Amino acid sequence: HGVDLQIEDGEFCVFVGPSGCGKSTLLRMVAGLEETTEGKINIGTRDVTRMDPAERGVAMVFQTYALYPHMTVKENMGFGLKMNGHPKAEIEEKVAEATRILKLEEYLSRKPSALSGGQRQRVSIGRAIVRGPEVFLFDEPLSNLDAELRVEMRVEIARLHKEIGATMIYVTHDQVEAMTLADRIVVLSAGKLEQVGSPMELYEKPGNLFVAGFIGSPAMNIVPVKKEDGGLHVPGGRPLSAANGTKDGIAYLGVRPEHLFLADDEPLFSGTVSFVEKLGEVTLVYLSCEGAEEPIIVKMPDSHSFAKGEVLHVGAAEEKLHFFDGDGMRVG
């Protein structure tokens, strides 16, 4: 559908979106692993659209570690340089530098089978570092790791970017990775570029309903609204102020679960408790509300107890409300 995007030198840019949205395809086009049928790809001042992958100055880290099982960690990291005829002293120096950055000194003589998943991925990243690329490309590098290791590797990758300052493009379907790692996030859906911005720009001002529902966990609550008597009427809730009613074309109201609170006076929504999730540091309460197709989710700090069927009234500060038109685009 056409993607027009500029990534700044030294930026950490994350492509995010649901499965099949085109994020990995776009990354592979930058790498030269997919044919670019139309348009141009520039890296720095060079037009690399028709260049072979090896000529582009990029290094890619894959979801699968793709390490040679019969080689040690040290041999795996230096193999690409060796094949390209680099002097042995240069290879030793670059492998030593990558080893220092990734804290792999004690594993150099081990083979991949003797490493954990996180250690193997660090070796895979080390193999990319020794090439000294202009651009690092990461294709869902943490999806094979368990939850604890993913957190650990997120911190490692953020530290790596800060230390070497290289341009990095990172593909993930995990919005937590996107929010914690990115300087800028590119949200894709069905081959279309939905919105580009910093993590907090996308969180605070989603450009459309897709971004509003994709960024944030749990997703933003979205309900249809009606314009009556100069104000907006929420199904099963109170009318909003006339000031919001002056905005043209409003069809949907959005509010994030964490911005809702118990409010017996002038509630925004009233509903019955259908389900409660106690997660320790927060409690998620699902409310069945009149006129809302999906449950309204309320995210409360700490642990709370509510009975199924109990009626709750919740409100939100008006500055925390989001408005969208009939086409799903942000209003105001």
Buried (B, 14 or more C-beta within 10 A) or exposed (E): EEEEEEBEEEBBBBBBBEEEBBBBBBBBBBBBBEEEEEEEBEBEEEEBBEBEBEEBBBBBBBBEBEBEEEBBBBBBBBBBBEEEEBEEEEBEEBBBBBBEBBEBEEBBEBBBEEBEBBBBBBBBBBBBBBBBBBBBBBBBBBBBBEEEBBBBBBEBBBEBBEEBEBBBBBBBBBBEBBBBBBBBBBBBBEBBBBBBBEBEBBBEBBBBBBBBBBBBEBBBBBBBBEBEEEBBBBBBBBBBEEEBBEEEEBBBBBBBBBBBBEBEEEBBBBBBBBEBEBEEEBBBBBBBBEBBEEBBBBBBEEEBEBEEEEEBBBBBEEEBBBBBBEEBEBBE
